[in-house]
Amino acid sequence: MAELLTDDQIDAAIRDHLPEWKVDENALVRSVKKDSFLDGIRLVATVAQLAESMNHHPDIDIRYTTITFRVSSHDAGGITDDDLVLARHIDTAAG
């Protein structure tokens, strides 16, 4: 099982590498607004492929053109390095 990050480690990662993300209930959370519903669905499909290749899957909420990603390591009970890596991949996919 992956090791939980400290609050200081999470804060530093957000400050230095993940400025679009926030922490909510032991998860990294980011919403992305796309130009159309289909653009949002394409983003979800891209993230799904990345997540599957990592065997680390985010919770995804689709609300028309707004996609919200929640990333945490459920088995560890919070945020780990795996979540930081997935969040960076989501940022890249989101453009």
Secondary structure, 3 states (H helix, E strand, C coil): CCCECCHHHHHHHHHHHCCCCEECCCCEEEEEECCCHHHHHHHHHHHHHHHHHHCCCCEEEEECCEEEEEECECCCCECEHHHHHHHHHHHHHHC
